[in-house]
Amino acid sequence: MNYISTRKLNKDAEGNTSAFVIKNGLAPDGGLYVPESLPALDQATIESLIGMTYPERAAYILSLFLTDYTKEELLNAAEAAYSKEKFGGPAAPIAKVGGDYFLELWHGPTSAFKDMALQIMPRLLSLSLGKTGESRDAYILVATSGDTGKAALEGYCDIDRVKIKVFYPVNGVSNIQKKQMASQKGNNVDVVSINGNFDDAQSGVKAIFANDSAKELLDKNGYFFSSANSINWGRLAPQIVYYVSAYCDLIAEGEIKYGELLDVTVPTGNFGNIFASFLAKKMGVPLGKLVCASNKNDILTDFINKGVYDKRREFFTTTSPSMDILISSNLERLLWFAVGPESTKDCMEKLASEGIYSLSNEDMEKIREDFAGYACSEEKTKETISNLFKEFGYLCDTHTAVAAYAASEYKKGSGNKMLVVSTASPYKFAPAVLSSLGEEVPGDDFDALDKLFAVTKTAIPANLANLRNAEVRFTKVIEPSEMINSL
Ligand SMILES: *Cc1c(COP(=O)(O)O)cnc(C)c1O
């Protein structure tokens, strides 16, 4: 399997292996890597996956895309990534809530769905170094506003031939997030807080990536810079697995028969998760409509419904912060499928220079065969959390609530069964969840965790329950200007 850039006009000019694209992340022309063709999953194959464990399913699906990795490497990576020890049970269990299915992707070590990709991607990166003949080790730099940093630290912790340093704004993350990062274990990790905001941290990391003398110094010490960015194919490919796996599980549990279309609703930010569902569908998993759920930042809803992507709009901070986004990078990959490299390049250049692009009605009709878009207000988010808990005793987080609301809006016109993708534990967003339930919110985040437990009697994820007493390892605070010298 070879990979090409979404902006490259001449397919034949490239021939990049998966190890190469995982190591490099972004294509040299600024495009994203996509597989040249999609492997097919027919009925017999899907049925053969039913009897397998999640890691076995993952190794099989990944082997179709990462053809330069051996089956044994992929199975070892998947078993280490999705172990019972890390997920407390099956990696992607399904809860039946009313007539819908909630695919819970947050049972990993940081209680959010980023773990599904970040637990395995570092292992794939580590293996890619040998496969591409890279003699240096990878030095991962991350600027985070909270969740991605912790998920990356957990994923890269003690992985061979990689080290990771995470920068976060000292007053820009919650106390829980701060404690999660400051107490990170592992011999190849470092965590530094910045006297500034998230933009300062991000600009600092970008400046380091662009700095030639920093690169030279690193090179001399046997390292090269790398990023844990969500546009990396190594983060996207593992996300296809849980859509295939969910379809298998629903057959196994007698909830659906093979061939029955299953609609999917995904709470969407950067468009990575929902794009993985699109790939699963195109490979042959009988999925119906892919419902793209947005919060008050409804740029994707507008795009799907009107055919215009316009980022020149107000940015809102909401209670579902991982979806507060105006540029959904992975949408570029869908454009490539829908309109090809030439128009994709055009759209991306227009987005960069004018902040807006549009597609023809004909192109949009094609996209709407697979996708629908709905947005959910802050008020409806709260209401949905409260209703699901009152009606079914099911507690969900704010991001999942956005999806549950979008699913219910979409379902008014469809008869298929619905898979709602649940992306975070409610405990990860305890204050907002408590407030949705009509409870007073304690000032201290840790008290909010305890109170959510007292009120709902739902299980607290172990990583959050143990956090209050976790030992702090990292306390350094520096100025943004000192970031480059802290390497
Ligand atoms: C990252 C994230 C999302 C958005 O996923 P994308 O792949 O960026 O669309 C949704 N919910 C949670 C909790 C997340 O962490």
The ligand as a MOL file (V3000), in Angstrom:
LIG
                    3D

  0  0  0     0  0            999 V3000
M  V30 BEGIN CTAB
M  V30 COUNTS 15 15 0 0 0
M  V30 BEGIN ATOM
M  V30 1 C -10.6290 15.2300 20.0830 0
M  V30 2 C -11.9980 15.0400 20.6130 0
M  V30 3 C -13.1450 15.1370 19.7930 0
M  V30 4 C -13.0600 15.5120 18.3280 0
M  V30 5 O -12.5230 14.4980 17.5340 0
M  V30 6 P -11.9440 14.8520 16.0680 0
M  V30 7 O -11.3240 13.6040 15.6090 0
M  V30 8 O -10.9640 15.9640 16.2790 0
M  V30 9 O -13.1070 15.2730 15.2350 0
M  V30 10 C -14.3900 14.8950 20.3640 0
M  V30 11 N -14.5150 14.6200 21.6850 0
M  V30 12 C -13.4480 14.5260 22.4960 0
M  V30 13 C -13.6620 14.2400 23.9450 0
M  V30 14 C -12.1570 14.7310 22.0060 0
M  V30 15 O -11.1000 14.6480 22.8370 0
M  V30 END ATOM
M  V30 BEGIN BOND
M  V30 1 1 1 2
M  V30 2 1 2 3
M  V30 3 2 2 14
M  V30 4 1 3 4
M  V30 5 2 3 10
M  V30 6 1 4 5
M  V30 7 1 5 6
M  V30 8 2 6 7
M  V30 9 1 6 8
M  V30 10 1 6 9
M  V30 11 1 10 11
M  V30 12 2 11 12
M  V30 13 1 12 13
M  V30 14 1 12 14
M  V30 15 1 14 15
M  V30 END BOND
M  V30 END CTAB
M  END
